Amino acid sequence: MDIKEMIEKVVDSVTKDNSALENFKKDPIATVKSLLGSIDLDNDVISKIVEGVKAKISLDNLSGIAGKIGGLFK
């Protein structure tokens, strides 16, 4: 599994499970390790995954907000 697939897996998990999202907000590194299971990754790779997940979640939130704002002007 490459980094992009790992990011997608974590994003999918935290967006569908509020407790996983809360855990990610509190301790993103531990949450990523937990969600990815027994994959042995160094801290640099885990940090890249955390940043990718944060970016993806932010983009998803922004697009949702933009859709709601756009709906106000119809």
N, C-alpha and C positions, 0 to 999 in steps of 0.2 A: 504494500500500500504506500503510495507516495504522499507527500505533505498535503497536496490539494485534496486528496481523498480523505485524509485524516481530518482536515479542517471541516469538510462537508459533513463527515460523520458526527463530529462534536457539535457543529451548528445545528444539525438535525436533532440531536439529543437535547440540547439546551433550549431549543425553541418549542419543543413538544412537551417538555417536563419542567414545570416551574421550580421544583426542588433542585434539579440539575442546574438551572439558570442561577438560582440563589447561591448554590455552592460555587459555581463558576465566578460569580461576582466576589465572593469572599476569598476563595483560594483557587485561582484559575489553573495553576500548575497541577495541583493535586487532583482537581476535577478532570483535567485532560488525561492525566495518567489513569485515573479510574475508568473513564469512559472508553479509552483505547485498549484497556486490558493489559495483557502480558507482553505488549510490544516494548522492546528495549530501545529507548531513545535517549540521546544525551540532552542536557539542559538547553543547549543552543537550538536544537530542533524543536523541543517542547515550547520554548519561548516564541519561535516563529509561528507555531501552531496557535498559541494563545493570541498573538497579535493578529493573525489571520481571522480567527474566530471573532475577535472584538471588531475588526473592520467589517466583516460580513454582517454581524448583528447590527452594527450602526447603519450600514447601507440599507438593510431590510427595514429598519425602523424609519429611516428618512424617506424611503419610497412609500411606506405606509402613510406617513404624515403628509407627504406631498399629494397622495391620492385623496386624502380626506380634505385637504385645503382646496384641491381642484374641484371637489364635489360641492364646495360652498358657492362657487361662482357659476353654477349651472342654472 
